Structure formats: C-alpha cells, structure tokens
C-alpha cells in the first residue's frame, strides 16, 4: 500500500516521497482555506485542490496490475489520477465520501450542483467561489473520458450519488461494503471498565459519538435535544437519577457535552480498534443521529459487538440497521422522533439482547472483513480478465488545458485573498510549470 502518511508501524504500508516544499505549501493553503473561506466552522470537511505529486513514477505504481485508490484528499491531485489512468491499467476508485465528484465538499448537504457544475457553493464564502467552480470543471474535463476507471462505494447511497454526478455518470460502479474485524469487535461485557467508571452492572448504557462531536453533520445536537426530551418523563428521569440509566459519548468536543444540561460521561477519543471495542462492550444501546453519512464504521462496530442501534434513515445506515429487527430507523434532524425511539428501546418490555444478537448475525452475514476482501478480489480478477478497450484521455485536450490554467489562476487569486500570496518569482515559475504540464499532456496525446 502506498500512502501519504501512516500512523503506527503497519507492515506493507509505504509512505510516498512527496516534495516537502510542495507538501508544506499545500498544507498551508488548505489550513487557511478551511479557516477563512468556509461559511461555517461546524460544516463538513472541505478539501481544496492539491498540487500534483508525480506519484505515477513510483515503483509500486509501475509494477501494479490494478490500482485501487481510496481516500486521496490532501494527498494526490486530479492530475495524478489522470496520469495513473493514462498507464492503461484498471483503476478502481473506492469512494469514502462525495469529495471525488464534487468541487471540494465531502458531503453535499442537500446541494445537487455536482450533477452539472459546482458553483455558488453554499459551503464556501462568495469571494472564494472561483476555486470551487474551476476545480470541478478541471476534474470533469480531465477525467471525464477515461474508460479504465471503475467506482466502488461502501454504501448503496453513495453509489447512487456517484451515478448521478457529472463526473462519474456512465462509469461502472460496484457496491462493496466495509468489513469489520469480527474477532476484535465481538459481544462481551467489559465489567472491569464499568466498575472503574462507577456504573452498576444493571445500568442501561446509551452510547453515541464520533470523531468530532462539533461536526453538524454527525447530529450530536439532535441526540442531546432528544435525551433532554426523554428526561422529562418521570420514570426515565428516576432511572437516570438512580444511576440505572447512563448516557455516554466519545470523540473530540467535550464542551458540547458539558453544555447539555444533564450528565453525559465523556469517554475520550478512541484511536485504535481494541479501545473502541472495549468502549462498545460497556454499552447496551448505540445511537447514530447523523444528518448525512456513508456507511459509518461506528454503527458496524457496535453491531459486531452485539448492540442494537438507533440510526437515522440516511446514507448507508439503512444498509445495516433493519428497522424493528436489530434496532430502528428515525428521520434525520428530528429530536422528537429520536426521543420516542430511545424511549421505546428503554422500555423494559423491549428485548435489547435479542436485537443485539440479530446485529451480530447481520455483521457475520454481510460485513465480515473476509467478505469485503473476496468482493475486491473478484472485482480485480474480473477487470484483469476483461479485454482492454482503447484508452482515451480527455475528450478535448484543449478544453482540459484551459481548465487547468483557469484553476491555476483561481488558486493564485485565492492565495492573495488568504494573504499567503506568492512572490512575483513564484508566480512566474508557477505559470511556467503549468504551461509545461499542459505541453506534456498535449504531446502525450498526439
């Protein structure tokens, strides 16, 4: 595996050598853009364009039979992807969000401009809109005519979004769900951790969380409001005050929990699978209130640990939660509906353990890591067995080159507005390099 960076000492992961000056400039631009150009700091992640890395010349790339791209934001550029496709090898791009087919947003928040051309982006301030439009147009003109690209998505929802996009419509798409390690995430009772936290063995623990509790898309404000509603019920409030009902959360943003008006135990930030599994094993019910999501790992991991799940009926959550069987689905953004569902699940007549057993069965049947591996192996074998078609590059190289120059100009203007404007020498050299890249693509085509 070739990666931009790695955490830990994972065998088989090779970190690509990227020009440090280029990487530093990109990180500086991205941090300024996210801090100053976005309309809301609580919005979804947004990634402006990356500079080219030249990763196509790496030995692992040259030796590969099939190239499988994953989450490449902040790592490789659209030019890099075009260069990889130009090798003529099958390329599978596994999407983990919408970023590859939008002008920069990882979740569109109801906007559908990615179906034609991203402009007037609701997530970006008006003075920075040119970068969004130019980035999306460059992607469409540069990648829109290759025939050796296959799209894989973990959820049916993201598959449908990709098929509706201007960039990927007409390409082969496959749905291959994530896999969960069923040996790490398994039903168990973490009694020692419960005792350490001061919780009784009989208490019902309701767990929720995410990487960032402040990200609006994850719906943490909705679940807080829902709990506030159910605590108005005398019987539930009494259970909560006795310690027979516990609310707990994980993720960055403890301040969000402290302002809830009731006790939510903050269990920290979990950075590895073992810690996450132990956390899930102290819970009885998992709540996922997302407003938008792909196929959230936390839901799958909770199910593998034998927990029933209350989730919103969005994205890939319905791919995992069977309403009334291993949990229930509620409308997104509706704290009253969520409160009613939590209250029903807390009713003593509800068999949470039976629902949890069904969660585990669903994971074993659909989401084991071996199932995912076999699906990718089958896809790769099929692509290699298919006779290669005549490789095509951009349908109009002149249009592709013009869109590159337009994006370059928009980025330079954006740097000026962000007060990270390059020197006159850097401006001149940037234009020269852009013209050289356009010339190389033109010569390669003809």
C-alpha positions, 0 to 999 in steps of 0.5 A: 500500500502506498500512502501519504502518511501512516500512523503506527508501524503497519507492515506493507504500508509505504509512505510516498516521497512527496516534495516537502516544499510542495507538501508544506505549501499545500498544507498551508493553503488548505489550513487557511482555506478551511479557516477563512473561506468556509461559511461555517466552522461546524460544516463538513470537511472541505478539501481544496485542490492539491498540487500534483505529486508525480506519484505515477513514477513510483515503483509500486505504481509501475509494477501494479496490475490494478490500482485501487485508490481510496481516500486521496484528499490532501494527498494526490491531485486530479492530475495524478489520477489522470496520469495513473489512468493514462498507464492503461491499467484498471483503476478502481476508485473506492469512494469514502465520501462525495469529495471525488465528484464534487468541487471540494465538499465531502458531503453535499448537504442537500446541494445537487450542483455536482450533477452539472457544475459546482458553483455558488457553493453554499459551503464556501464564502462568495469571494472564494467561489472561483476555486470551487467552480474551476476545480470541478470543471478541471476534474470533469474535463480531465477525467471525464473520458477515461474508460479504465476507471471503475467506482466502488462505494461502501454504501448503496447511497453513495453509489447512487450519488456517484451515478448521478454526478457529472463526473462519474455518470456512465462509469461502472460502479460496484457496491462493496461494503466495509468489513469489520474485524469480527474477532476484535469487535465481538459481544462481551461485557467489559465489567472491569471498565464499568466498575472503574467508571462507577456504573452498576452492572444493571445500568442501561448504557446509551452510547453515541459519538464520533470523531468530532462531536462539533461536526453538524453533520454527525447530529450530536445536537439532535441526540442531546435535544432528544435525551433532554426530551426523554428526561422529562418523563418521570420514570426515565428521569428516576432511572437516570437519577438512580444511576440505572440509566447512563448516557455516554459519548466519545470523540473530540468536543467535550464542551458540547457535552458539558453544555447539555444540561444533564450528565453525559460521561465523556469517554475520550477519543478512541484511536485504535480498534481494541479501545473502541471495542472495549468502549462498545462492550460497556454499552447496551444501546448505540445511537447514530443521529447523523444528518448525512453519512456513508456507511459509518464504521461506528454503527458496524462496530457496535453491531459486531459487538452485539448492540442494537442501534438507533440510526437515522434513515440516511446514507448507508445506515439503512444498509445495516440497521433493519428497522424493528429487527436489530434496532430502528430507523428515525428521520434525520434532524428530528429530536422528537422522533429520536426521543420516542425511539430511545424511549421505546428501546428503554422500555423494559418490555423491549428485548435489547439482547435479542436485537443485539444478537440479530446485529451480530448475525447481520455483521457475520452475514454481510460485513465480515472483513473476509467478505469485503476482501473476496468482493475486491478480489473478484472485482480485480480478477474480473477487470484483469480478465476483461479485454482492454478497450482503447484508452482515451484521455480527455475528450478535448485536450484543449478544453482540459488545458484551459481548465487547468490554467483557469484553476491555476489562476483561481488558486493564485487569486485565492492565495492573495485573498488568504494573504499567503500570496506568492512572490512575483518569482513564484508566480512566474515559475508557477505559470511556467510549470503549468504551461509545461504540464499542459505541453506534456499532456498535449504531446502525450496525446498526439 
